Amino acid sequence: MADELALLIPLAPFIMICLIVWTKHQSKMAELKMNATAEKAAQYAQHTAQLEERVRVLERIITDKGTDIARQIEALREEESDARLNAPVNPRHEV
């Protein structure tokens, strides 16, 4: 045990330096990872905003067209109704 302690005492400064360098390295790696994560989050936010805008445009197109389509359907229904009212009555076909 005394031999081990005698060996560790002169190595203590080198071990401390290695520990300090390793700690700084880990800190720098954590900072780089945090920056990369923040950058990715910003990219995702921008992409999400672009997708939301596209969805808004599509909703506007669909609702605008939806009103037009509804009008066209009602016009066709009116035409069919008018055609039925003006159609000649078939005397053989009784209801």
C-alpha positions in Angstrom: 0.0 0.0 0.0 2.8 2.4 0.8 4.4 1.6 -2.6 1.2 2.5 -4.4 0.9 5.7 -2.4 4.5 6.6 -3.2 3.7 6.1 -6.9 0.5 8.1 -6.9 1.9 11.2 -5.1 4.3 12.2 -8.0 1.6 11.3 -10.5 -1.1 13.4 -8.8 -0.4 16.7 -10.7 -0.5 14.8 -14.1 -3.7 13.1 -13.1 -5.2 16.5 -12.1 -4.1 18.1 -15.4 -5.7 15.2 -17.3 -8.9 15.6 -15.3 -9.0 19.3 -16.0 -8.4 18.9 -19.7 -11.0 16.1 -19.9 -13.6 18.3 -18.0 -13.0 21.2 -20.3 -13.3 18.9 -23.3 -16.6 17.5 -22.0 -17.9 21.1 -21.4 -16.9 22.1 -24.9 -18.6 19.1 -26.4 -21.8 19.8 -24.4 -21.8 23.4 -25.7 -21.4 22.3 -29.3 -24.2 19.8 -28.9 -26.4 22.4 -27.4 -25.7 24.8 -30.2 -26.4 22.1 -32.8 -29.7 21.3 -31.0 -30.7 24.9 -30.9 -29.9 25.3 -34.6 -32.0 22.2 -35.5 -34.9 23.5 -33.4 -34.8 26.8 -35.3 -34.8 24.9 -38.6 -37.7 22.8 -37.4 -39.6 25.9 -36.3 -39.0 27.6 -39.7 -40.1 24.4 -41.6 -43.2 24.2 -39.4 -44.1 27.8 -40.1 -43.7 27.1 -43.8 -46.0 24.1 -43.6 -48.6 26.0 -41.6 -48.6 28.7 -44.3 -49.0 26.1 -47.0 -51.9 24.6 -45.1 -53.5 28.0 -44.7 -53.3 28.5 -48.5 -54.7 25.1 -49.2 -57.6 25.8 -46.7 -58.3 29.1 -48.5 -58.3 27.4 -51.9 -60.6 24.6 -50.7 -63.0 26.9 -49.0 -63.1 29.3 -51.9 -63.6 26.4 -54.3 -66.0 24.8 -51.9 -68.3 27.7 -52.1 -68.1 27.7 -55.9 -68.7 24.0 -56.0 -71.7 24.3 -53.7 -73.1 26.9 -56.0 -72.6 24.7 -59.0 -74.3 21.8 -57.3 -77.3 23.9 -56.3 -77.5 25.2 -59.9 -77.6 21.6 -61.2 -80.3 20.7 -58.7 -82.3 23.6 -59.9 -81.8 22.6 -63.5 -82.9 19.0 -62.7 -85.9 20.4 -60.8 -86.9 22.7 -63.6 -86.4 19.8 -66.1 -88.7 17.6 -64.1 -91.4 20.3 -63.8 -91.3 21.0 -67.6 -91.1 17.3 -68.7 -94.2 15.9 -70.5 -96.3 13.6 -68.4 -96.2 9.9 -69.5 -99.8 8.7 -69.3 -98.8 5.0 -69.1 -96.4 5.6 -66.2 -98.5 5.9 -63.1 -97.2 6.4 -59.7 
